[in-house]
Amino acid sequence: MIRSSSFPPVAGAKGAGVKAIWDEPLDMAGMLAAAHHPGAGAVVLFSGEVRDHNLGRAVTYLEYEAHGPLAEKMIGDILSTARAKWKLQIAVARHRIGKVAIGETAVVVITASAHRSEAYEANRYIIDRIKHEAPIWKCEYYADGTREWGDNCHCNEKPFAGEAKGLNDE
């Protein structure tokens, strides 16, 4: 499938100014449909969804705030770095701000490359850097009526299930 002409250029690429911060629902299906390139044998999509719990507490919704211009620039730089490092044909990231309901998408990262290993590695690199570095803040609203501003990522605290069980020893 040929890359859609309606798909924006890669953020961070020369002359590109792609919007990465969105205050409306993300069109994940539209983003994926447009993320094809004749030189890419692999397309990887990561979607961060709002779940109904966190650390044993019932969550009712999240609210995100961002320093828009700085977040846009940082995400563009992260995408540009990933695109060069893994020779990606496509690297796109979008993050929601405002109120995001349970089950809605808060962030999407799409990478496309010649081979799956590069697309996977680049995708994880991009989301991890966005979560750790971009000036985007999350407030969790709990069922008990309280709220708490939290860290964007707990990914360094414990390995994901596959690592813990040794399933990723390929």
C-alpha beads as a LAMMPS data file, in Angstrom:
LAMMPS data file: protein, C-alpha beads

170 atoms
169 bonds

1 atom types
1 bond types

-500.0 500.0 xlo xhi
-500.0 500.0 ylo yhi
-500.0 500.0 zlo zhi

Masses

1 110.0

Atoms # bond

1 1 1 0.000 0.000 0.000
2 1 1 1.329 3.428 -0.899
3 1 1 1.642 6.054 1.815
4 1 1 -1.388 8.302 1.868
5 1 1 -0.871 11.783 0.496
6 1 1 -3.094 13.060 3.307
7 1 1 -0.715 11.773 5.974
8 1 1 1.456 14.548 7.390
9 1 1 5.229 14.470 7.015
10 1 1 7.278 13.055 9.853
11 1 1 7.546 15.508 12.731
12 1 1 11.049 16.808 13.081
13 1 1 11.840 16.300 9.411
14 1 1 13.145 19.298 7.528
15 1 1 10.286 21.656 6.806
16 1 1 7.766 19.581 8.770
17 1 1 5.691 21.085 11.509
18 1 1 3.365 18.243 12.437
19 1 1 0.978 18.743 15.324
20 1 1 1.702 16.254 18.116
21 1 1 -0.516 17.661 20.906
22 1 1 -4.270 17.250 20.399
23 1 1 -7.209 18.538 22.419
24 1 1 -9.703 16.247 20.700
25 1 1 -9.997 12.443 20.360
26 1 1 -7.210 10.792 18.392
27 1 1 -8.172 9.065 15.143
28 1 1 -6.063 5.965 15.648
29 1 1 -7.672 4.076 12.760
30 1 1 -7.098 7.007 10.398
31 1 1 -3.509 7.363 11.555
32 1 1 -2.846 3.664 10.980
33 1 1 -4.567 3.682 7.595
34 1 1 -2.254 6.481 6.491
35 1 1 0.914 4.900 7.917
36 1 1 1.993 2.819 4.952
37 1 1 5.054 3.222 2.793
38 1 1 6.370 1.123 -0.112
39 1 1 9.747 0.743 1.633
40 1 1 8.263 -0.460 4.914
41 1 1 7.734 -4.136 5.632
42 1 1 6.643 -3.428 9.200
43 1 1 4.258 -0.949 10.795
44 1 1 4.019 -0.851 14.593
45 1 1 1.299 1.040 16.451
46 1 1 1.369 1.739 20.173
47 1 1 -1.804 3.085 21.733
48 1 1 -1.854 4.262 25.342
49 1 1 -5.383 3.750 26.660
50 1 1 -6.975 5.134 29.815
51 1 1 -7.694 2.261 32.188
52 1 1 -10.168 2.209 35.078
53 1 1 -7.583 1.658 37.824
54 1 1 -4.099 2.620 38.919
55 1 1 -2.077 1.250 41.829
56 1 1 -5.149 -0.371 43.379
57 1 1 -7.423 2.671 43.083
58 1 1 -10.488 3.074 40.852
59 1 1 -9.930 5.793 38.226
60 1 1 -12.867 7.681 36.665
61 1 1 -10.908 9.705 34.070
62 1 1 -7.601 11.437 33.376
63 1 1 -6.797 14.997 32.497
64 1 1 -3.633 15.962 30.653
65 1 1 -1.953 19.348 30.424
66 1 1 1.072 20.258 28.336
67 1 1 3.389 23.114 27.555
68 1 1 2.232 22.994 23.925
69 1 1 5.059 24.649 21.984
70 1 1 7.799 22.941 23.986
71 1 1 6.065 19.543 23.867
72 1 1 5.627 19.876 20.082
73 1 1 9.321 20.680 19.638
74 1 1 10.516 17.912 21.948
75 1 1 8.310 15.268 20.339
76 1 1 9.472 16.432 16.909
77 1 1 13.095 16.081 18.011
78 1 1 12.450 12.619 19.472
79 1 1 10.802 11.481 16.235
80 1 1 13.605 12.935 14.136
81 1 1 16.225 11.132 16.225
82 1 1 14.345 7.827 16.000
83 1 1 13.802 8.220 12.270
84 1 1 17.529 8.659 11.675
85 1 1 18.685 5.975 14.139
86 1 1 16.387 3.229 12.818
87 1 1 16.019 4.442 9.200
88 1 1 12.259 4.768 9.610
89 1 1 10.001 5.581 6.711
90 1 1 7.320 6.819 9.113
91 1 1 7.499 8.034 12.709
92 1 1 4.444 9.758 14.156
93 1 1 3.314 10.520 17.704
94 1 1 0.217 12.285 19.001
95 1 1 -0.745 12.936 22.615
96 1 1 -4.091 14.097 23.961
97 1 1 -4.589 16.951 26.380
98 1 1 -7.713 17.766 28.338
99 1 1 -10.162 15.262 29.814
100 1 1 -9.688 11.705 28.548
101 1 1 -12.308 9.118 29.525
102 1 1 -11.802 5.478 30.474
103 1 1 -11.210 3.460 27.314
104 1 1 -10.142 6.463 25.242
105 1 1 -6.733 6.811 23.646
106 1 1 -4.302 9.186 25.344
107 1 1 -1.273 8.699 23.085
108 1 1 -0.434 7.023 19.776
109 1 1 2.991 6.228 18.331
110 1 1 3.360 4.712 14.868
111 1 1 6.628 3.593 13.319
112 1 1 7.259 1.993 9.945
113 1 1 10.523 0.523 8.723
114 1 1 11.898 -2.134 6.411
115 1 1 11.978 -4.734 9.215
116 1 1 9.935 -5.350 12.368
117 1 1 12.809 -5.242 14.849
118 1 1 13.607 -1.636 13.958
119 1 1 9.943 -0.611 13.994
120 1 1 9.427 -2.165 17.444
121 1 1 12.626 -0.760 18.941
122 1 1 11.968 2.711 17.594
123 1 1 8.367 2.684 18.777
124 1 1 9.335 1.815 22.348
125 1 1 12.143 4.373 22.295
126 1 1 9.721 7.093 21.168
127 1 1 6.992 6.393 23.741
128 1 1 9.490 6.016 26.588
129 1 1 11.171 9.318 25.757
130 1 1 7.837 11.118 25.396
131 1 1 6.655 9.782 28.767
132 1 1 9.930 10.700 30.508
133 1 1 10.873 13.974 28.807
134 1 1 7.976 15.799 27.167
135 1 1 6.321 18.519 29.270
136 1 1 2.991 16.694 29.517
137 1 1 1.335 16.231 32.903
138 1 1 -1.374 13.783 33.951
139 1 1 -3.977 14.217 36.682
140 1 1 -5.865 11.091 37.744
141 1 1 -9.414 11.508 39.021
142 1 1 -10.464 8.716 41.366
143 1 1 -13.855 7.197 42.154
144 1 1 -13.573 8.372 45.779
145 1 1 -13.651 12.010 44.585
146 1 1 -9.935 12.686 45.030
147 1 1 -7.427 13.529 42.331
148 1 1 -3.689 13.263 42.050
149 1 1 -1.102 14.643 39.672
150 1 1 1.144 11.752 38.821
151 1 1 4.188 10.597 37.011
152 1 1 3.736 9.859 33.339
153 1 1 5.535 6.563 33.511
154 1 1 6.318 3.743 35.888
155 1 1 8.051 1.716 33.185
156 1 1 11.395 1.602 35.012
157 1 1 9.928 0.282 38.265
158 1 1 9.393 -3.338 37.179
159 1 1 9.736 -5.280 33.933
160 1 1 6.730 -5.996 31.796
161 1 1 5.276 -9.496 32.056
162 1 1 7.249 -10.998 29.168
163 1 1 10.581 -9.881 30.629
164 1 1 9.694 -11.157 34.100
165 1 1 8.923 -14.610 32.717
166 1 1 11.885 -14.725 30.341
167 1 1 9.673 -14.764 27.268
168 1 1 11.753 -12.236 25.391
169 1 1 14.995 -14.196 25.225
170 1 1 14.946 -14.632 21.433

Bonds

1 1 1 2
2 1 2 3
3 1 3 4
4 1 4 5
5 1 5 6
6 1 6 7
7 1 7 8
8 1 8 9
9 1 9 10
10 1 10 11
11 1 11 12
12 1 12 13
13 1 13 14
14 1 14 15
15 1 15 16
16 1 16 17
17 1 17 18
18 1 18 19
19 1 19 20
20 1 20 21
21 1 21 22
22 1 22 23
23 1 23 24
24 1 24 25
25 1 25 26
26 1 26 27
27 1 27 28
28 1 28 29
29 1 29 30
30 1 30 31
31 1 31 32
32 1 32 33
33 1 33 34
34 1 34 35
35 1 35 36
36 1 36 37
37 1 37 38
38 1 38 39
39 1 39 40
40 1 40 41
41 1 41 42
42 1 42 43
43 1 43 44
44 1 44 45
45 1 45 46
46 1 46 47
47 1 47 48
48 1 48 49
49 1 49 50
50 1 50 51
51 1 51 52
52 1 52 53
53 1 53 54
54 1 54 55
55 1 55 56
56 1 56 57
57 1 57 58
58 1 58 59
59 1 59 60
60 1 60 61
61 1 61 62
62 1 62 63
63 1 63 64
64 1 64 65
65 1 65 66
66 1 66 67
67 1 67 68
68 1 68 69
69 1 69 70
70 1 70 71
71 1 71 72
72 1 72 73
73 1 73 74
74 1 74 75
75 1 75 76
76 1 76 77
77 1 77 78
78 1 78 79
79 1 79 80
80 1 80 81
81 1 81 82
82 1 82 83
83 1 83 84
84 1 84 85
85 1 85 86
86 1 86 87
87 1 87 88
88 1 88 89
89 1 89 90
90 1 90 91
91 1 91 92
92 1 92 93
93 1 93 94
94 1 94 95
95 1 95 96
96 1 96 97
97 1 97 98
98 1 98 99
99 1 99 100
100 1 100 101
101 1 101 102
102 1 102 103
103 1 103 104
104 1 104 105
105 1 105 106
106 1 106 107
107 1 107 108
108 1 108 109
109 1 109 110
110 1 110 111
111 1 111 112
112 1 112 113
113 1 113 114
114 1 114 115
115 1 115 116
116 1 116 117
117 1 117 118
118 1 118 119
119 1 119 120
120 1 120 121
121 1 121 122
122 1 122 123
123 1 123 124
124 1 124 125
125 1 125 126
126 1 126 127
127 1 127 128
128 1 128 129
129 1 129 130
130 1 130 131
131 1 131 132
132 1 132 133
133 1 133 134
134 1 134 135
135 1 135 136
136 1 136 137
137 1 137 138
138 1 138 139
139 1 139 140
140 1 140 141
141 1 141 142
142 1 142 143
143 1 143 144
144 1 144 145
145 1 145 146
146 1 146 147
147 1 147 148
148 1 148 149
149 1 149 150
150 1 150 151
151 1 151 152
152 1 152 153
153 1 153 154
154 1 154 155
155 1 155 156
156 1 156 157
157 1 157 158
158 1 158 159
159 1 159 160
160 1 160 161
161 1 161 162
162 1 162 163
163 1 163 164
164 1 164 165
165 1 165 166
166 1 166 167
167 1 167 168
168 1 168 169
169 1 169 170
